[in-house]
Amino acid sequence: MKNWLVWKQEKNYQKLFWSGTINGIGSRFTQVAILTLLYQVTESGIAIGLLFATRMAPFLLLAPIGGMLADRFSKKKILITIDLLRTPFAVSPILVQGSGDLWIVYLSAFCLATGEAIYSPTRMSAIPTLVKQDKLLYINAIEQIMVGIVLVAGSSTGGIISYLFGLHLPFILDGLSYLISALFILNMTIPTIMKAKKCNPVYHSPSAWKLITGSSILLIFIFIEITMPLANGVDNVLMSVYALDIFHKGDLGVGLIYTALGLGFIISSFFSTKLRRKLVLLVVVFIALEGSGHLLLSVVPTFSFALLTVLFITFAGGISNICSSTLIMKIVPKSRQGTFFGLTQMISNTALGLSMGVAGFLLEVFNPRTLSFLVGITYIVLTILYAILFAKVNLVNEKRKLQS
């Protein structure tokens, strides 16, 4: 398999992969444990809602700054520093003894999210510097494997560990995961990006904002980052609702749903060898298929059928992610990718958080199946809109303009 061959060749990327996988699983441990801790101490949905708001704020404020730092300073040093700084905050919830200590939970969540807001765009912008352009498609496919592993192993194992050993161990393991992640990055070499200089000594490169607003293709990707999470956030909430309220499968059902979600991302990676051409078309087609999956989910008769449908949804989403990430990495100049990914992280995480918050209110108005149907329709409408926008863009000219 081509993915396996690329994996064996890219020794530096292997370290980035394991770093992301380990700290991603650790983060999932904390997410499961911290929600359980909050519920045990407060039994309040408001406390959990406040936690999500606390996590969302750093991305709104700091993700663009993190991206700009990645374009100006050593990506390796940023990644290591953030991992080390996150370690004590990951462990700190073990100090919570009662409701008077809940400030520790929120401080921990805020600081961990702050670290992720800087870490994520830095990590994404490091990938194109580690591998050649002709391998980006396969590396982005491998990234979907990482997402799947984190989703399956982190969510399910975190719940099992919390149940068997108590809530302290997941927090300790999360802190340890950041230390291990930093060790992987320490042994990795990230090449320095040399910014091209024009012959004219008074030449100044355009600001990142002007670069983006002056490019039709980048504006389209920004628009996608704004609109797609509005549907994604609702369907993220719906997944648990289907397990708990529609099919009454309890916590085991939630675990199986998340396993299916992860497997869908993993399976999508094995189709990367079929995705070498017409990436824009594939982005549009697979977003439409993702929406079709939600339409199907709204009428599935059994839980087994629901699991297969969920797997198909994330399979389609994984394919569109692979194609869109590869396009962005090929189009955006390497010296500006940190800034671009920082901006998209800010937009997508903010939109996702707002959407997940709104989903709770929508479930008071619509039953889950109806809401799932509406999410599917939203995907289809967005697909048509994306297709119209992409049809008006000359990708070759856009890339040439951005790289000049």
N, C-alpha and C positions, 0 to 999 in steps of 0.2 A: 504493500500500500504506500502511496505517495506521502501521506501524512507521517507514516512511520519512518520513511527514509529521510524526510526533512527533519523530523524530531531527532534522529540519530546524528545528523550533521550539525545541528544548531546547539552546541554545548552551552553557550551562554544563555540562550533562551530557555534551555532546560532548567537552569537555576531560577530564572524569573518565574517559570511555570510552577515549580515546587514552592517557591516563596509565596506566590499568590494563592496556591491551593491550601497551604498550611495555615496562613493567617486568615484565609477566607473561612475555612472550617472552624477555626478558633472563634471567629466573629459570630458564626452561626450558633456555637455553643452559648456564647454570651447572650445572644438575642433570645434564645429559648429560656435560659435561666433567668434573665432579668425580667421577662414578662411574667414568669411564674412567681418570682420574688415580689413583684409589684402587686400581683393579684392576692398573694398570701397576706401581705401586710395591709393593703388598703381595700381589697374587694371592690375596687372602683374602676369603672370604664374611663372616667375622666383622667385618672392617674396614667392610664395606658395611652390615652390620646395625647396627654401632655408629653409623654416620652417620645412619641412619634414626631411631635412638633419640635422638641428639643433636638432630635436627630436631623431634622430637615434644615434648620436654621444655618448651620455651618456651610452647607453646600450652597445656599443662596448667597452667603457673604464671602466665602473663602475659596471656592473652587476656581473661579477665574484667577485669583491671586496665585493659587497653587500652580495653575497652568503656566502663568508668566514666569514663576520661579523656575519651573522645569526648563523653560527656554533660555534662561540666563545663567543657571548654575548647574553644578554636577548632579545629574539625575541619580546617580549611585548614592551620593552623600545624602540627598534628600530622602530617598527611600529608606536608607539605614537609620537616619535620624528620626524619621516619623515612626518607624517600627519600635525603636528604643523608647521614644517618648510615650508611646501608647501603652507600653507594658504595665506601668504602675496603675494607670487608670482602668485597665482591663481587670486587674486583680482587686481593686478597691471595694467593689460591692460586697466582698466577704465581711467587711466591717459593719454592715447594716444589721442592727439588732432590733429595730422597731421603727415606727412611723416617724420618730424624731430624727432618724438617720437617712431619710429618703433623699435628702439633698445630695448625698454621696452618689446615689443611683443616677440622678439627673446630671450631676457634674461629670460623672464617668461617661454617660451617654453623649454629652455634648463634646467632651474632649476626644472621645473615640471617633465621633463623626467629623470633628475638625481635622483629625489626622487623615481620615479617609478622603476628605474633600481635597486635601493636598496630594495624598498618595496616589489616588486613582488616575488623575490626568497625567501625573508624572510617569506612572507605570505604562499607561497606554502610549504615551509619546516615546517611551524607550523602545518599544517593539520595532518600529521601522528603522531605528539606528542599529539594532542587533542583527537584522536579517535583510537579505536582498529583496528588492521589489517583487521579483518573480516567485518568491516564497511566501509573501504576505498572506495570500489566500489560504494556504495550508496552515500557517501559524494561527490565523484567526479561527480556522476550524478547530485547531487544538485548544484555543481559548474557550470554545464552547464545551469541550470535554471538561475543562477546569470548572466552568460554571455548573455543569451537571454534577460533577463529583462533589463540589461544595454544597450544592443544594441537597443531594441525597445523603451524603455522609454527615454533613454538618447538622441538618435539621433533625434527622432520625436519631443519630448517635447522641446529639446533645440532649434530646428528650430522655433517652435510655439512661445516660450517665446521671442526669439530674434525678431521675426516679430511683436509681439503685444506690447512688453514693451521696445524694444531697446536692444542694445548690452551690456549695463552695468549690467543689472540684471543677465544674465547667469554667468558672472565672479564673482559677489557677491555670488550667490548660490553655485558656485564651491568652493569658499573659506569656506563658511559655511559647505559644505559637508565634508571637511577635519576635521573640528572641531567636528562635530557629529561623524564621523568615529573614531576619537581619543577617544571620550567618550565611545564608545562601547568596544574598545580594553582595555581601562582603567579598565573596569569591568570584564575582561576576565582573566582566569588563564591558562597560558601556562606552562605545566610541563617542568622542566629542564632535558635535556638529559645527563645521566651519561655515559661517555665514558668508555668502557670496558678496564680494565688494565690486561696486561699479567703478569704471575708469574715472568717472567724474568725481573729483575730491569733495564736492559739496553735495553729493547725492545722499539722500536719507531714505531708508526703506520706509514704506508706508506702515502706519500703525496697524495692529492686528484688527482693530475695528474697521478701518478703511479697507483692509484686505478682504474681510468677510463681506461687508456691504457692497463692495465692488465686484463681487462674484455671484452670479446667478445660482451656480450649483451649490455653493456653500450656504446661501440663503435658503435653498430648498432643504438641505440637510438640517439647518437650524429649525426650520418650520416643522420638519418631521420630529425633531427632538422635543418640540413644544406640544405637538398634537398626539403622537403615539402614546406617551405616558398617561394621557387623559383616559384612554381606554384600558391601558395596561393596569393602572391602579385599581380600577373597578374589578377587573378579572382576577387580580391577585387576592382580593377580599373574597370574591365568589368561590374560589377554589376550596377554601376551608368550609364555607357555608354549604356547598354541595355535599361534602363528607358528613357534616354534623347535622344539618337540618333536612336535606332532601333524602339522603339514603340512610341516615341515622347509624353511621359506622363509628362514631366516637373518635377518640384520639388516634386509634389504629387507622381509621379511614383517612384522617388528615395526613398521617405519615405515608400512607400508600399514595395519596394524591401528590405529595411532594416528591416521592420516589419517581412517579410517572413523569412529573415535570422535569426532573433532572435527567432521566433516561432519554427524554425527547431531545434535549440539548446535546447529549452525548452522541445519539444516533445521527443527528444532523451533521456532525463533523465528518462522518464517513462518506458523505456525498460531495465533499469539497472538490474531488477530482473531476466532477461533472460540471463545475461552476466556473470554468476558465473564461468564458466569454459572456457578453451581454449581461453584465452584472446589474446594471440599472433595471433592465427588464425583470431580472430575477428578484430584485428587491420588491418591486411592485407585485409580481405574481404571488410571492410567498406571504406577503402581508395580506393579500386577498384570501389566500388559503387559510391563514391564521384566523381571519374573520369568519370564514366558512366553518371552521372548527367550532367556534363559539355558537354559531347558529345550530350546529348539530348537537352541541352540549345542552342546548336549551330543551331538547326533546328526547335525550337518551333515556331508555327505560330502566336500565340496570346500572349498578355501581361498576361492574366489570366493563361495561361499554363506556361508562364515563371515564374510567382510567385510560382506556385506549384513545378516547377522544382528546383527553388532556395531553397524552403523549404526542399525538399528532399536532396539537396546537403549538407545543414548544419545539417540536421538530421543524415546523414551518417557520416559527419565530427564530430559531437558531440559524436556518438557512439565510433568512433576510439579514440577520445580524452579521453573519460572515461576509456577505456581499457588501453591505453598507460600510462596515469597518474597513474592508479592503479598499473600497473606492476612496474613502476619506484619507487613508494612509498614503495612497498613491497620488492623490490630487493636492492635498495641503503640503506646502513646503515643510521639510523636516524641522527647520528652525522656528516654525510657528505652530507646530502640532500640539505642544503643551498648552499654549494659549487657547487653541481651538477646542481641545478636549476639556479644558477647564470650563469653558463657556458652556459646552454641551452638557457637562456633568451638572452644572448649576441649573440649567434649564430643565433637564430631564428629571433630576431628583426632586426639584421643587414641584414640578407638574405632577410627578408620581405621588408625592406626599399629599398634595391637595386633592388629587383624585381619590386616594384611599380614604381620606377624611370624608369626602362627599359620598363615597360608596355606602357608608353607614347610614346616611340620611336617605339615600335612594332605596335602600332595602326596607325602609319604613313605608315607602310608597309603592314599590313594585315587589312582587315575589321573585325569588332568585332566578327562576327559569325565564321570566319575562325580561329581567335585567340582563341576563346572559344573551338573550336574543337581541336586545338593544345594543349591547356591546358589539355583537357580530355585525349588525347593520352599520355601526359607527366605523368599524374596520373597513367595510366595503366602500362606504362613502369616502373615507380618507384615501383608500387605494385609487379611486377614480381621480381624486384631486391631485395625488402625487403623480399619477400617470400624465395628466395634463401638463403639470409643471415641468416634469422631466422631458416631455416631448418638445418643449420650447427651448431646450438648452443643447448647445453643441459641446459635448463633453471634451473633445479633443482641443477645441479653442479655449475652453475654460481652463483646462490643465496647463496649456501653453502660457496663458496669461498669468496664472498664479505662479508658475515656476520661473517666469522671466525676471 
